[in-house]
Amino acid sequence: MATTTSSTDRPRGAVAGDARPQRASPLLHRVRGNVLLLLCVLYAVLYFDRVNIATAGPNGLTSDLHLSAFQFGLASSAFALPYGLLQAGGGVLGDRFGARRTLVVVAGLCGACTVLTGLAGGLLSLLAARFLLGAAEGSAFPTATHALSTWLPVDRRGFAQGIVHAASRLSNALAPIVVAALISVPGFGWRGSFIVAGGLGLIWSLAWWIYFRDRPKEHHGVDTRELEELGRPPVERPEPTPWRLLVRRVWPVTLTDFCYGWMLWVYLIWMPSFFSKQYGLGLRKSALFTTMTLIGGVFGDYLGGALCDAILRRTGNLLRSRRAGLIVGFSGSALCVLPVLFVHSLALDTACLAAAFFFLELCNSPLWAIPMDIAPRHSGAASGLMNTGFGVAGVIAAPVFGFVVDRAGYPSALAVSAVLLVLGLLTVRLIDTRPLRHPDASPAAPA
């Protein structure tokens, strides 16, 4: 089916081929800025729930539950299986029932499942708790993307995705230190760290229910100026999801996201074990070096989102703005991983892995912005389809990485991941950002 670019889906004053710089839509002194801040907190909480197992694993969890590296990888992938499978359906829930109700339920369930992880008594109960957590989180990010699509102008989509994922990466980076500190408390241990983390979701749910509204015009703090700045009226009622069109347009993004997600799962699950096993570091030192590695992702997410929006405002070209971060990100990450495969040096490995993670996270904001570009009215379903690639990567990457580590060591496992980065670079050219044409769209020239 032909696709068109609607004038309401372009930044103000920006058209294809228009190279004049455009002024960014403001966030300060707007309700949308507070909505973005609340979503930053959500992303940080959910990623803390997701990655605290990485630090707990080599520091009590695997020994208490008698798990091998392969079994620990299975426990990690138990989260990713329902998370990946429920992405698209979870996005539809957000599109249909609204981000307010959906995210309140999601955050509460995630908190409860995190507590259950801390109560696990063996491999089966750990698998069950992680499976339920993945199922609960399946709707979270697609629904949050639906909220961002409703509340933010098109020229702030990349920045918004960058800033919320920067918050999640900051949570990734701080989690090893925080979890290590909690584990070190006498009588607290790795189980207590999960129970503390689980309470955060309930607090966020209450704040979201009080403040957020599904339609900007229903929020008491939104004035006419802010509604006009959105550049398009919000959808008043849910529309049928055009699954065939969405799958046809989004599958290249899903494949690219799979390649990105493979390497991200390696960082989220295996970095504490890498430093612990490769260099014999204790709890606190392995946590510190993991944090040093992951902190690069905070800057990568922020700069990736800011960069693609800046290119969009200057050129008016969505495709160029989204592809730029993906190309630089995949190629830079693959190059930075290479020295780790051949040189055994704590300082060099830390620096190279941090740089590789920085470049990897340049990809994140464009990947999440593209579904919003393709299907702004169905951004929950579209982003869910895209993030299915990340979920599937998690199912495969964690146990495969653990399997290779058991038999050939960490350098070989990282080499497999580097190959996936090169594949991701090759898939970028398959991506098309042109928005879907809806039946009520006015005729326009093809983008």
Sequence and secondary structure as in RCSB ss.txt:
>XXXX:A:sequence
MATTTSSTDRPRGAVAGDARPQRASPLLHRVRGNVLLLLCVLYAVLYFDRVNIATAGPNGLTSDLHLSAFQFGLA
SSAFALPYGLLQAGGGVLGDRFGARRTLVVVAGLCGACTVLTGLAGGLLSLLAARFLLGAAEGSAFPTATHALST
WLPVDRRGFAQGIVHAASRLSNALAPIVVAALISVPGFGWRGSFIVAGGLGLIWSLAWWIYFRDRPKEHHGVDTR
ELEELGRPPVERPEPTPWRLLVRRVWPVTLTDFCYGWMLWVYLIWMPSFFSKQYGLGLRKSALFTTMTLIGGVFG
DYLGGALCDAILRRTGNLLRSRRAGLIVGFSGSALCVLPVLFVHSLALDTACLAAAFFFLELCNSPLWAIPMDIA
PRHSGAASGLMNTGFGVAGVIAAPVFGFVVDRAGYPSALAVSAVLLVLGLLTVRLIDTRPLRHPDASPAAPA
>XXXX:A:secstr
      GGGS TT  TT  S       TTSHHHHHHHHHHHHHHHHHHHHHHHHHHGGGTHHHHHT  HHHHHHH
HHHHHHHHHHTHHHHHHHHHHH HHHHHHHHHHHHHHHHHHHHT  SHHHHHHHHHHHHHHHTTHHHHHHHHHHH
HS GGGHHHHHHHHHHHHHHHHHHHHHHHHHHHHSTTTHHHHHHHHHHHHHHHHHHHHHHH  SSGGGSTT  HH
HHHHT S   SS     HHHHHHHHHHHHHHHHHHHHHHHHHHHHHHHHHHHHH   HHHHHHHHHHHHHHHHHH
HHHHHHHHHHHHHHH  HHHHHHHHHHHHHHHHHHHHHHHHH   HHHHHHHHHHHHHHHHTTHHHHHHHHHHH 
GGGHHHHHHHHHHHHHHHHHHHHHHHHHHHHHH HHHHHHHHHHHHHHHHHHGGG        TT       
